[in-house]
């Protein structure tokens, strides 16, 4: 995930945690409406905001990542 937000996300920050497509929604939700908006996110979603990690270097806890190829399920 690439983020550019002058004044909020420092240039050159790298987050070591794996990022998935499901993280885009919560990240954009927090960027647009603030952290309090995340309480309205779907609790069944596996996505989480990466904004704090990118903006302040906050560590993101590890999580299992899975993928399913079409026709294999």
C-alpha positions, 0 to 999 in steps of 0.5 A, a space after each residue: 500500500 502506498 500512502 502520500 499525505 503531506 503533514 500526516 504521513 512522513 516520507 520514506 516510512 516503511 511498514 513491515 506488516 503485510 497489507 491486504 486489499 481488505 485493509 484499504 477500506 478501513 485505512 481510507 475510512 480513518 483518513 477521511 473521518 478519523 479514528 472514531 469512525 472505525 467503530 462503524 466499520 463492519 466487525 466481520 471484516 478482517 481489514 484494519 487501518 494501516 494509517 497509524 502504522 504509516 503516520 507514526 510507526 506504530 507496530 501492527 500485530 501479526 495476523 494470518 493471511 490466507 488466499 484461495 485460488 478460484 476453483 480450489 474451494 
